[in-house]
Amino acid sequence: MIAHIKGKLVEKTPTFVVIDVNGVGYHIKISLQTFSSIKEDICKLFTHLSIKEDSHTLFGFYEKSERELFVKLISVSGVGPSTAQIILSTYNSQEVINYITSADVNAIKSVKGIGSKTAQRIIVDLKDKLSQINDSSDIIFDKIDNTIKQEALSALNALGFGKKIAESKIEKVLKMNPDIDNVEELVKTTLSQM
């Protein structure tokens, strides 16, 4: 499959881009999140190829974590690639995750084309799976100093603590001490909470 495409941005609209790669123009559908993130002429998008009987459609994502969330969404019965794209255009990845994990049916139902049953199915199917997304710390954590969080998480994993427990403890520590700005202090403070 096509994992990513990098090339010259030829056309950019809120719903699709055309990227020229060595003379071949790829028409790639995007969300508003990705549209807002693309700033440069040479861009790289992580992609997902959707194959149906009558079409092959490329969907592009500026962040790998957005693509992973998209793949989780289309795994839900009744949610196709176009619906997943609308969800990711209505809310950013963090909001989608928050609404699913907090079982906010009304927020998900407010997305165009999603009814009550589909919203409930999304919540039931994905609530537990969201922690398995690669780079989940990118979207589950706030984006404040993600590198420090990642390094602290790696350190705690190396010390034998599970990923989920370590993530939740780091999150609590940062909420209580938002001024922590280095890995050592974050790890020490988190260890004291274990």
DAVENUR-V32947 format. One record per backbone hydrogen bond with DSSP energy under -0.5 kcal/mol. CO is the residue of the C=O (numbers start at 1). NH is the residue of the N-H. If there is no record, write none. Layout:
BEGIN
co=CO nh=NH
co=CO nh=NH
END
This chain:
BEGIN
co=1 nh=3
co=3 nh=47
co=5 nh=45
co=7 nh=43
co=8 nh=10
co=8 nh=20
co=11 nh=18
co=15 nh=30
co=16 nh=13
co=17 nh=28
co=18 nh=10
co=18 nh=11
co=19 nh=21
co=19 nh=26
co=20 nh=8
co=20 nh=22
co=21 nh=24
co=23 nh=25
co=24 nh=21
co=24 nh=26
co=25 nh=27
co=26 nh=19
co=26 nh=28
co=27 nh=58
co=28 nh=17
co=29 nh=60
co=31 nh=35
co=32 nh=36
co=33 nh=37
co=34 nh=38
co=37 nh=39
co=41 nh=9
co=41 nh=43
co=43 nh=7
co=45 nh=5
co=46 nh=61
co=48 nh=50
co=48 nh=59
co=49 nh=51
co=50 nh=52
co=50 nh=57
co=55 nh=52
co=57 nh=50
co=58 nh=29
co=59 nh=48
co=60 nh=31
co=61 nh=46
co=63 nh=67
co=64 nh=68
co=65 nh=69
co=66 nh=70
co=67 nh=71
co=68 nh=72
co=69 nh=73
co=70 nh=74
co=71 nh=75
co=72 nh=75
co=73 nh=76
co=76 nh=79
co=78 nh=80
co=80 nh=84
co=81 nh=85
co=82 nh=86
co=83 nh=87
co=84 nh=88
co=85 nh=89
co=86 nh=90
co=87 nh=91
co=88 nh=33
co=92 nh=96
co=93 nh=97
co=94 nh=98
co=95 nh=99
co=96 nh=100
co=97 nh=101
co=98 nh=102
co=99 nh=104
co=100 nh=103
co=103 nh=105
co=104 nh=108
co=105 nh=109
co=106 nh=110
co=108 nh=111
co=111 nh=114
co=113 nh=115
co=115 nh=119
co=116 nh=120
co=117 nh=121
co=118 nh=122
co=119 nh=123
co=120 nh=124
co=121 nh=125
co=122 nh=126
co=123 nh=127
co=126 nh=130
co=128 nh=131
co=129 nh=132
co=130 nh=133
co=133 nh=136
co=135 nh=138
co=135 nh=139
co=136 nh=139
co=136 nh=140
co=137 nh=141
co=143 nh=146
co=145 nh=149
co=146 nh=150
co=147 nh=151
co=148 nh=152
co=149 nh=153
co=150 nh=154
co=151 nh=155
co=152 nh=156
co=153 nh=157
co=154 nh=158
co=155 nh=159
co=156 nh=161
co=157 nh=160
co=162 nh=166
co=163 nh=167
co=164 nh=168
co=165 nh=169
co=166 nh=170
co=167 nh=171
co=168 nh=172
co=169 nh=173
co=170 nh=174
co=171 nh=175
co=172 nh=176
co=173 nh=177
co=177 nh=180
co=182 nh=186
co=183 nh=187
co=184 nh=188
co=185 nh=189
co=186 nh=190
co=187 nh=191
co=188 nh=192
co=189 nh=193
co=190 nh=193
co=190 nh=194
co=191 nh=194
END
